[in-house]
């Protein structure tokens, strides 16, 4: 095998190793989940869709200390977003965006139920989770 061929093979191996290490280093830790939304000007912006009988995304995953701006919309009827511990109870009317802003300063998993009667499936089944890591 020529020196030139060995050099090319070595270069390919080095590049493949660098890509593998980069991918491994940026993945979430075991048990951790990927963050929701995108950070824009220091605020994590999350688009939340409410529809009978679910929220999407679910769960919402953020870091402790993140400033959050949840842009909530309803696909069908008026829903609600209630988050105990943060004093939040917002209505999400169909056809209008509701902006919910707060800082995720409490680590743990919190449930946010739909807080507005939205039909027969309302009875506790429409819940989302906020995971603050």
Residue, then its C-alpha position, 0 to 999 in steps of 0.5 A: x500500500x502506498x504512502x498516499x493511500x495510507x494517508x487517505x485512510x488515516x484521514x478518513x479514520x480521524x474524521x470518522x472518530x471526530x464525528x463519533x466523539x462530537x455526536x457522543x459528547x452532545x447527546x443528552x445524558x442517560x435518562x435526560x431528555x432533549x430540551x423543548x423549544x428554542x432559545x431566542x434572546x435568552x428565552x426558551x420559546x415553546x410552541x404548545x398545541x392543546x387539542x381534545x384530549x392532549x397537549x403537544x409537546x408532552x412532556x415539556x423539558x427545560x433546564x432549571x433557571x430557564x426563562x420560558x415563553x410558552x406560545x399556546x394555541x388550541x386546535x379545537x375548543x377553549x382549553x386551559x393551562x394550570x401549573x401549580x407552584x407557579x400560580x399559572x392558570x391561563x385560558x387557551x381559546x381556539x383561534x388565539x395565541x396565549x402567551x405564558x411566561x415564567x422562570x422555571x426555578x423549581x427542579x422536578x416534574x410537574x403536571x399541568x392539567x387542562x383547567x377549562x372544561x373542554x368536553x367528555x374527555x376532560x375528567x382528568x385525562x388531559x394532562x401534560x408534564x413539565x420536566x425541569x432538569 
